[in-house]
Amino acid sequence: MTTIFNLVIKNAGFFLLLLFFAASCNSQTCQSLPKTFTNYSEALSAVKSAKFKVFEEVNTSSSSWIRGASYYSCDGLTGYFILKTDDKEYIYSGMPIEVWQRFKNAESFGSEYNKSIKGRYTLKL
């Protein structure tokens, strides 16, 4: 009985290692992201699944209309900004980290978005 148990434990470890390896192979680095995307859904999926040097989220529960906000950067200088509302997720590219820092520290996320982000860092398809 002990031999069967040891065999199961050894194989479970092997399968977990195999699963971890397979999962890490499927995710890409931010440097390997394409320069253009076919559509916004593809861009959102690719950015969310890639590994970035900088990844931050902010709690937006105090906002009346922003349901989530996150920032992804390869180099710590510029990156992707994802804004979630009740209806949709919006993705922006090339946004400087300083703009993100102002946004995440703002008293009003909506006001800061309208002042510093809206219409400026649109993702080009």
N, C-alpha and C positions, 0 to 999 in steps of 0.2 A: 504494500500500500504506500509506503514512504517513497519508493522508487517512482511510482506513478505520479504522486504528488510533486516530487522534485522535477519530473519531466514536464508536467503541466506548468509549473512555475517558470522553468527555463524557457519553454516555448512562449509563455505569456510575455516574458521580458523581450524575447526576440520580436514578437509581433508588435509590441508597443514601440520598440526601436524602429522597426520597419515603417510603422504608421507615422512616427515622428519624421523620419527621413522623407517619406513620400509627401507629407504636408509641407515640409520646408522646401522641397524641390518645386512644388506648385506655386509658391509665392515668389514674386520677382522683386528685385531691388528697385528702388526709385529711379536709379540711373538707367535701368532698362525699359522704363515706361516709354511708349511711343510718343512722338512729338504731337501727333494729331490722333483724334479718335473718330470713329464712325458716328457715334451719337453720345448723348449725355449719360445714358445708362451704362454704356461701356466705360466711359471715363470714370464715373463714380465707382464702379466695381473694381477697375484696375487700381485706382488710387487707394481705395480702402484695403485692398489685399496686398499691396506692396509694402516692403520694409523701408522705413524712413529714419533718418538721423533724428529728426524732431517730429514728434506726434503729441499734440495737446488737444484737450477738449475743455470746454468751459460749461459750467452749470448755468443754463439760461432759464431756469424755472421762474425767475422774477420778471421775465419778458411776457408781454401780452400776446405776442405773435411768433417769436422765435423759439423753436422747440429744441434746437441743438446747434452747436457750432464746434467745428474741429479744424485743426491746422496741421498740415503735413509738409515737411521740408527736407530736401536731400542735403542741402548745404548750410542750413541755419540762417540763410539770408533772404531767400524768397521761397514761396511754396504754393500749395493748393489750399484753398479755404472752402469748406463745405458748410453750408447754412441749411438747416432743416426748419420748415414751417409745417403747419397742419396739412398742407396740400402737396408739398413737393420738397425735394432736396435740390439745392443749387450749388454748382461747383464753379469756382473762380481759380484762375491760375496766374502765376507770376506775382503774387501778392507779397510785398515785403513783410518780414517778421515784425517790424516796428508797427505796422498797421494792425497786425494780429494782436500784438501786445496792448495797443490802445483799445482795440475792440474788447478783449477779454477783461480789461480793467475798467471799462466804461460804466458809468452810473446807469446809462440807458443803452442797451445793446442796439435797439432799433434806431435811435438817433445817430449813434456812431456808425452803424451800417450805412444809413442814408448819406451821411456826411463824407465818409472815407472810402467806402467799398462799392456801393451800388453803381453800376455802369462803368467801372474802372478796370476790373481785372477779369473780364469775361473770358471764359474758356472758348477758344476758337476751334471749330471742328474742321 
